[in-house]
Amino acid sequence: MINKKGVWFLTLFSLILVLSVYYITMPPELLITKGEKENNDSSTPVANVEESSILVALRVEADEELEEEITSLKKIISNADSSVEEKNEAFEKIKELNSNRSIEENIEAQIENDYQLKSFVKVDGNNIEVIVHKEEHDSTLANNIMRSVQENFDTSKNITVKFQK
């Protein structure tokens, strides 16, 4: 009598055997991928970079840093050994980080609405860094962006605008 292990072994073995025979008997034209059809002369893969992939990478990196910092602050808050003062400082820092993130999103939306440009904004205290996705560096556009960003704040901020291809 065949047990369950034997049945599973025979089932998986027969499946692997059928797929191997199918792969071997397949015509070679079906085995060539789309990228190989387009690049038959070169053997190195080509990476296509989308226009906003740099901005996406910056946003992902900033989000990871923010998440790590918030996680460490939440550990301080949930730690029974932390003093009330430490917990309050951690809570205020979390509020500040969330506030900065919402300011960054608002400025990015404002730049996209006003100038039809994708951007990445990083707020760090009084420093605001704006990275705009545009090939040519335009000082007039950078000045206009700095002025429109400054309109969101009552106090003077150090605003830098960089153009990234």
C-alpha positions as CSV (number, residue, x, y, z in Angstrom):
1,M,0.0,0.0,0.0
2,I,1.3,3.5,-0.9
3,N,1.4,6.1,1.9
4,K,0.8,9.8,1.6
5,K,4.5,10.6,1.2
6,G,4.7,8.2,-1.7
7,V,1.7,9.7,-3.5
8,W,3.1,13.2,-3.1
9,F,6.5,12.1,-4.4
10,L,5.0,10.5,-7.4
11,T,2.8,13.5,-8.1
12,L,5.6,16.0,-7.9
13,F,8.0,13.8,-9.8
14,S,5.5,13.3,-12.7
15,L,4.8,17.1,-12.8
16,I,8.5,17.9,-13.0
17,L,9.0,15.3,-15.7
18,V,6.1,16.6,-17.8
19,L,7.3,20.2,-17.5
20,S,10.9,19.2,-18.4
21,V,9.7,17.3,-21.5
22,Y,7.5,20.3,-22.5
23,Y,10.5,22.7,-22.1
24,I,12.8,20.5,-24.1
25,T,10.4,20.0,-26.9
26,M,9.5,23.7,-27.1
27,P,10.6,25.5,-30.3
28,P,13.6,27.9,-29.7
29,E,11.7,30.9,-31.0
30,L,9.4,30.8,-28.0
31,L,12.4,30.7,-25.6
32,I,13.7,34.1,-26.7
33,T,12.5,36.8,-24.4
34,K,11.3,40.2,-25.6
35,G,14.4,42.0,-24.5
36,E,16.6,39.5,-26.4
37,K,14.6,40.1,-29.6
38,E,15.2,43.8,-29.3
39,N,18.9,43.6,-28.4
40,N,20.1,40.6,-30.3
41,D,23.5,42.2,-30.9
42,S,24.3,43.0,-27.3
43,S,24.5,40.6,-24.4
44,T,24.4,43.1,-21.6
45,P,21.0,44.1,-20.2
46,V,19.9,47.7,-20.6
47,A,18.2,49.5,-17.7
48,N,15.6,52.0,-18.7
49,V,15.3,54.8,-16.2
50,E,12.0,56.5,-16.0
51,E,12.0,60.2,-15.7
52,S,10.8,60.3,-12.1
53,S,12.7,57.2,-10.9
54,I,15.3,59.4,-9.1
55,L,12.5,61.3,-7.3
56,V,10.9,58.0,-6.4
57,A,14.2,56.7,-5.0
58,L,14.6,59.8,-2.9
59,R,11.1,59.6,-1.6
60,V,11.5,55.9,-0.7
61,E,14.8,56.6,1.1
62,A,13.2,59.5,3.0
63,D,10.2,57.4,3.9
64,E,12.4,54.6,5.2
65,E,14.4,57.0,7.4
66,L,11.2,58.6,8.7
67,E,9.7,55.2,9.5
68,E,12.9,54.1,11.3
69,E,13.0,57.3,13.4
70,I,9.3,57.0,14.3
71,T,9.8,53.4,15.2
72,S,12.6,54.2,17.6
73,L,10.6,57.1,19.1
74,K,7.6,54.8,19.6
75,K,9.9,52.4,21.4
76,I,10.9,55.2,23.8
77,I,7.2,56.0,24.4
78,S,6.2,52.3,25.0
79,N,9.2,51.6,27.2
80,A,8.2,51.4,30.9
81,D,11.7,52.6,32.0
82,S,11.5,55.9,30.1
83,S,10.7,59.0,32.1
84,V,7.7,61.2,31.5
85,E,9.9,63.9,30.1
86,E,11.5,61.5,27.6
87,K,8.1,60.2,26.5
88,N,6.9,63.8,26.0
89,E,9.9,64.7,23.9
90,A,9.5,61.6,21.8
91,F,5.8,62.3,21.3
92,E,6.6,65.9,20.3
93,K,9.3,64.7,17.9
94,I,6.8,62.3,16.2
95,K,4.3,65.2,15.9
96,E,7.0,67.3,14.3
97,L,8.1,64.6,11.9
98,N,4.4,64.0,10.8
99,S,4.0,67.8,10.4
100,N,7.1,68.0,8.2
101,R,5.9,65.2,6.1
102,S,2.6,66.8,5.4
103,I,4.3,70.1,4.6
104,E,6.6,68.2,2.2
105,E,3.5,66.7,0.5
106,N,1.7,70.0,0.2
107,I,4.8,71.7,-1.3
108,E,5.2,68.9,-3.8
109,A,1.5,69.2,-4.8
110,Q,1.9,73.0,-5.1
111,I,4.9,72.7,-7.4
112,E,3.1,70.2,-9.5
113,N,0.0,72.3,-9.8
114,D,1.8,75.7,-10.3
115,Y,4.7,74.6,-12.6
116,Q,3.6,71.1,-13.8
117,L,6.9,69.6,-12.5
118,K,7.5,66.5,-10.4
119,S,9.5,67.3,-7.3
120,F,10.9,66.0,-4.1
121,V,10.9,68.2,-1.0
122,K,12.8,67.6,2.2
123,V,12.0,69.8,5.3
124,D,14.6,69.8,8.0
125,G,14.0,72.5,10.6
126,N,14.6,75.9,8.8
127,N,16.2,74.2,5.8
128,I,14.0,73.2,2.8
129,E,15.5,71.3,-0.1
130,V,13.5,71.0,-3.3
131,I,14.7,68.7,-6.1
132,V,12.8,69.3,-9.4
133,H,12.8,66.9,-12.2
134,K,13.9,69.0,-15.2
135,E,16.8,68.7,-17.6
136,E,17.8,72.4,-18.0
137,H,18.7,74.5,-15.0
138,D,16.6,77.6,-15.0
139,S,17.4,80.3,-12.4
140,T,14.2,82.2,-12.9
141,L,12.1,79.1,-12.3
142,A,14.2,78.2,-9.2
143,N,13.6,81.8,-7.9
144,N,9.9,81.5,-8.5
145,I,9.7,78.1,-6.8
146,M,11.6,79.5,-3.8
147,R,9.2,82.4,-3.5
148,S,6.1,80.2,-3.8
149,V,7.5,77.8,-1.1
150,Q,8.4,80.7,1.2
151,E,4.8,82.0,0.9
152,N,3.7,78.9,3.0
153,F,5.7,80.0,6.0
154,D,5.6,83.1,8.3
155,T,9.3,83.0,9.2
156,S,12.2,83.0,6.7
157,K,13.4,79.6,5.6
158,N,16.6,78.5,3.8
159,I,15.3,77.1,0.6
160,T,17.5,75.4,-2.0
161,V,16.3,74.3,-5.4
162,K,18.1,71.7,-7.4
163,F,17.3,70.5,-10.9
164,Q,17.8,66.7,-11.5
165,K,17.6,65.0,-14.8
